[in-house]
């Protein structure tokens, strides 16, 4: 897989998690005290790629293929 493809998948995974209503940090997560609103709101330690394009079904299948190939290697 090319670097650009990997970076695109990574961005879409981050975005997918940031849009997930069920994916929240614990009540005592230290990031809730971050000075950055996006970190507090998203529950993720980063601000890049938040709330953008999520993984499509096809991209999710592609990601699973990559993970299984790496795991089997």
C-alpha positions, 0 to 999 in steps of 0.5 A: 500500500502506498504512503498516500493510501495509508495516510488517507485510511488513517485520516478516515479512521480518526474521523470515524472515531471522532464522529462516533457517539459511543466512543467517549473517554472515561470521566477521569480522562486527563484530556478533558482538562486540555486547553484545546476544545477539540481534544476535550470534545472529541476524546482524542489526543489530536486535532487533525482529521477530526470530524471529516470524511468517515470510513466507507464500507469499501474503505473499511474492507480495505483496512481489514485486508491490510490489517490481516495481511500485516498480522499474518506476515 
